[in-house]
Amino acid sequence: MVTTSFKNIIKSEEELDSLIGGPSELAKQKVITILDHHCTNFIEHSPFMVLSTSNSFGQCDVSPRGDAPGFIKVLNDRTMIIPERPGNKRMDSMRNILMNPHVGLLFFIPGLEETLRVNGKATLITDDEVLEQMAVRGKKPQIGIVVEVEECFIHCAKAFKRSKLWEPTTWAPQESLPNAAEIIFEHAKLPGTTSDSIAERLAEGYRKRLY
């Protein structure tokens, strides 16, 4: 347990339930165990999702995945494949999957405030005949993450309405946003680097190594 100075810590499900109450019948009944035509249609329109995993020790990770809408291939009502595009080669998600196959996915569609949640078990594959179908610019992914669906449901829009995520008028000016290159420079502290050299390295990767 995390050591804190807080006095009132919830320690049981009973305490949590007494505070928040139980879900409505609609919230309970909306969960299904297959990818029906609604879920498939949602995934086919989604250019972005996040993948949550954890290792055998319960240490968690969440990672973004994005490409053109429909980049995730739905094979049938219980199976989908996520192409593993080139990244930083840390492979945090895939290492976790090898230890613990349970995954959670959250699908986004720009402009739509509801999201789709999918939970299931994942497997890593290298089947050429499958991965060739997910090639972009003539480059197929080296690995596919197969997800066997166990449950899926639509998540309401309250978080997006509160955050106004899709409303450009609420966005901060570009020049005031955090600078990724500066953050990496200060965190990594690699000899011989500057924030400018890291910015150039990032830009080159975005130009040449998306696929």
KEMAR-82549 format. One line per field, with one value per residue (C-alpha): residue number from 0; residue in three letters; y negated, z negated, x. Coordinates in Angstrom, 1 decimal, always signed. Layout:
num <- [NUM_...]
residuo <- [ALA_...]
c2 <- [Y_...]
c3 <- [Z_...]
c1 <- [X_...]
! end
This chain:
num <- [0_1_2_3_4_5_6_7_8_9_10_11_12_13_14_15_16_17_18_19_20_21_22_23_24_25_26_27_28_29_30_31_32_33_34_35_36_37_38_39_40_41_42_43_44_45_46_47_48_49_50_51_52_53_54_55_56_57_58_59_60_61_62_63_64_65_66_67_68_69_70_71_72_73_74_75_76_77_78_79_80_81_82_83_84_85_86_87_88_89_90_91_92_93_94_95_96_97_98_99_100_101_102_103_104_105_106_107_108_109_110_111_112_113_114_115_116_117_118_119_120_121_122_123_124_125_126_127_128_129_130_131_132_133_134_135_136_137_138_139_140_141_142_143_144_145_146_147_148_149_150_151_152_153_154_155_156_157_158_159_160_161_162_163_164_165_166_167_168_169_170_171_172_173_174_175_176_177_178_179_180_181_182_183_184_185_186_187_188_189_190_191_192_193_194_195_196_197_198_199_200_201_202_203_204_205_206_207_208_209_210]
residuo <- [MET_VAL_THR_THR_SER_PHE_LYS_ASN_ILE_ILE_LYS_SER_GLU_GLU_GLU_LEU_ASP_SER_LEU_ILE_GLY_GLY_PRO_SER_GLU_LEU_ALA_LYS_GLN_LYS_VAL_ILE_THR_ILE_LEU_ASP_HIS_HIS_CYS_THR_ASN_PHE_ILE_GLU_HIS_SER_PRO_PHE_MET_VAL_LEU_SER_THR_SER_ASN_SER_PHE_GLY_GLN_CYS_ASP_VAL_SER_PRO_ARG_GLY_ASP_ALA_PRO_GLY_PHE_ILE_LYS_VAL_LEU_ASN_ASP_ARG_THR_MET_ILE_ILE_PRO_GLU_ARG_PRO_GLY_ASN_LYS_ARG_MET_ASP_SER_MET_ARG_ASN_ILE_LEU_MET_ASN_PRO_HIS_VAL_GLY_LEU_LEU_PHE_PHE_ILE_PRO_GLY_LEU_GLU_GLU_THR_LEU_ARG_VAL_ASN_GLY_LYS_ALA_THR_LEU_ILE_THR_ASP_ASP_GLU_VAL_LEU_GLU_GLN_MET_ALA_VAL_ARG_GLY_LYS_LYS_PRO_GLN_ILE_GLY_ILE_VAL_VAL_GLU_VAL_GLU_GLU_CYS_PHE_ILE_HIS_CYS_ALA_LYS_ALA_PHE_LYS_ARG_SER_LYS_LEU_TRP_GLU_PRO_THR_THR_TRP_ALA_PRO_GLN_GLU_SER_LEU_PRO_ASN_ALA_ALA_GLU_ILE_ILE_PHE_GLU_HIS_ALA_LYS_LEU_PRO_GLY_THR_THR_SER_ASP_SER_ILE_ALA_GLU_ARG_LEU_ALA_GLU_GLY_TYR_ARG_LYS_ARG_LEU_TYR]
c2 <- [+0.0_-3.5_-5.4_-8.8_-11.4_-11.2_-10.4_-9.0_-6.1_-3.8_-0.2_+2.0_+2.4_+2.1_-1.4_-2.3_-1.1_-2.9_-6.1_-6.0_-3.5_-0.9_-1.2_-1.6_+1.3_-0.4_-0.6_+3.0_+4.3_+2.4_+4.7_+7.4_+10.2_+9.9_+7.3_+6.8_+4.6_+1.4_+2.2_+3.2_+0.0_-2.1_-0.4_-0.9_-4.6_-4.9_-6.3_-6.2_-3.9_-3.4_+0.1_+0.8_+3.8_+5.0_+7.4_+10.4_+8.1_+5.9_+3.0_+1.2_-0.6_-2.4_-3.1_-5.0_-3.4_-5.3_-5.2_-5.7_-4.8_-1.0_-0.3_+2.3_+5.4_+7.1_+10.7_+11.9_+11.0_+12.1_+11.3_+8.2_+7.6_+4.4_+3.8_+3.0_+0.1_-1.0_-2.7_-3.3_+0.5_+0.4_+2.8_+2.2_+3.4_+6.5_+7.5_+7.2_+9.3_+12.1_+12.1_+11.3_+11.5_+9.4_+6.0_+3.1_+1.0_-2.4_-3.6_-7.2_-8.9_-12.6_-14.7_-11.9_-12.2_-8.7_-6.0_-2.3_-0.1_+3.4_+5.9_+9.2_+11.4_+10.7_+12.8_+11.8_+13.2_+13.0_+14.7_+13.1_+13.8_+11.9_+9.1_+8.5_+7.4_+4.6_+3.2_-0.5_-2.1_+1.4_+2.1_+4.7_+4.8_+7.3_+8.2_+8.2_+8.1_+10.4_+9.5_+12.1_+10.1_+10.8_+7.7_+4.4_+1.4_-2.2_-4.7_-7.9_-11.4_-13.1_-13.2_-14.7_-17.2_-18.3_-18.5_-20.0_-17.9_-18.2_-22.0_-23.9_-27.2_-25.7_-24.6_-26.4_-28.3_-26.1_-28.1_-27.6_-23.8_-21.4_-20.9_-17.1_-17.6_-19.7_-17.2_-14.2_-16.2_-17.0_-13.5_-11.4_-13.6_-12.0_-13.4_-15.3_-16.1_-19.3_-19.9_-21.1_-17.9_-15.8_-17.8_-17.1_-13.4_-13.3_-15.2_-12.8_-9.8_-11.3_-11.9_-8.6_-5.9_-6.0_-2.6]
c3 <- [+0.0_+0.8_-2.3_-2.5_-5.1_-4.2_-7.1_-5.3_-3.0_-1.4_-2.1_-1.0_+1.8_-0.9_-1.8_+1.8_+2.6_-0.5_+0.7_+4.4_+4.7_+7.3_+11.1_+12.9_+14.7_+18.0_+16.9_+16.0_+19.0_+21.7_+21.4_+24.1_+24.8_+28.5_+31.2_+32.7_+35.8_+33.6_+32.0_+35.3_+36.9_+34.1_+34.4_+38.2_+37.7_+35.0_+35.8_+32.2_+29.2_+26.0_+24.8_+21.1_+19.8_+16.7_+15.9_+13.6_+10.6_+11.3_+12.5_+15.1_+18.4_+21.0_+24.5_+27.5_+30.8_+33.9_+37.7_+40.4_+39.4_+39.6_+38.9_+36.3_+38.2_+36.8_+37.8_+36.3_+33.4_+30.8_+32.4_+33.5_+34.5_+33.6_+35.9_+34.0_+35.9_+35.4_+32.1_+29.5_+29.1_+25.4_+26.1_+22.7_+23.8_+25.5_+22.6_+20.3_+22.5_+22.5_+18.7_+18.3_+21.3_+19.9_+21.7_+21.8_+24.9_+25.3_+28.7_+29.8_+32.8_+33.3_+32.6_+30.9_+27.1_+26.3_+26.4_+26.8_+24.1_+24.8_+22.4_+23.3_+23.6_+26.0_+27.9_+30.0_+33.6_+36.5_+39.2_+42.5_+44.3_+41.7_+41.2_+44.9_+44.9_+42.5_+44.5_+45.1_+47.7_+48.5_+45.0_+42.9_+39.1_+37.7_+34.9_+34.5_+31.1_+31.3_+28.8_+27.8_+26.7_+23.3_+22.8_+24.6_+24.0_+24.8_+22.2_+21.7_+22.8_+19.4_+19.3_+22.8_+22.0_+18.8_+20.5_+23.8_+25.5_+29.0_+28.8_+30.4_+28.8_+25.4_+26.5_+25.1_+27.5_+29.2_+27.8_+24.2_+24.4_+22.9_+25.2_+25.7_+26.7_+23.6_+21.4_+22.9_+22.7_+19.0_+18.1_+20.2_+19.5_+22.4_+22.9_+26.1_+26.6_+26.5_+26.6_+30.2_+31.2_+29.6_+31.4_+34.7_+33.8_+33.1_+36.3_+38.4_+36.8_+37.6_+41.2_+41.9_+39.4_+39.0_+40.8]
c1 <- [+0.0_+1.2_+2.2_+0.5_-0.4_-4.1_-6.4_-9.5_-8.5_-11.0_-9.9_-12.7_-15.3_-18.0_-16.7_-16.6_-20.1_-21.5_-20.0_-20.7_-23.6_-24.2_-24.4_-27.7_-29.3_-28.4_-24.7_-24.8_-26.7_-24.7_-21.7_-21.6_-19.0_-18.6_-17.8_-21.3_-21.8_-21.9_-18.5_-17.0_-18.2_-16.8_-13.4_-13.4_-13.9_-11.3_-7.8_-6.6_-6.7_-4.8_-3.7_-3.4_-1.3_+0.3_+3.1_+3.0_+3.8_+0.8_+2.9_+0.8_+1.5_-0.7_+0.4_-1.1_-1.7_-2.8_-3.0_-5.6_-9.2_-9.6_-5.9_-7.0_-8.4_-11.5_-11.3_-14.6_-16.9_-14.4_-11.0_-9.1_-5.4_-3.5_-0.4_+2.7_+4.3_+7.9_+8.5_+11.2_+11.8_+11.1_+8.2_+6.7_+3.2_+4.4_+6.7_+3.8_+1.6_+4.1_+3.8_+0.1_-2.2_-5.0_-5.4_-7.8_-8.4_-10.0_-11.0_-11.5_-13.1_-12.3_-15.3_-17.2_-17.3_-18.3_-15.6_-15.5_-13.9_-12.8_-11.2_-9.7_-6.6_-3.7_-1.3_+1.7_+1.9_+4.3_+2.1_+3.2_-0.1_-2.0_+0.5_+0.8_-2.8_-1.9_+1.1_+1.3_+3.6_+4.8_+5.9_+4.2_+4.3_+6.8_+4.4_+0.6_-1.2_-4.2_-6.9_-9.5_-12.5_-14.1_-16.2_-16.9_-19.2_-19.7_-18.3_-20.3_-19.2_-18.9_-15.1_-15.0_-17.7_-15.9_-12.5_-13.9_-11.2_-12.5_-13.3_-10.3_-11.4_-10.4_-7.0_-3.9_-1.7_+0.9_+3.8_+2.6_+2.5_+5.1_+8.1_+8.8_+12.4_+13.2_+11.5_+13.5_+16.7_+16.3_+15.1_+17.6_+20.7_+22.6_+26.1_+26.6_+22.9_+20.9_+17.2_+17.7_+19.5_+16.8_+14.1_+15.9_+16.1_+12.3_+11.5_+13.6_+11.9_+8.5_+9.5_+11.3_+10.2_+6.5_+6.2]
! end
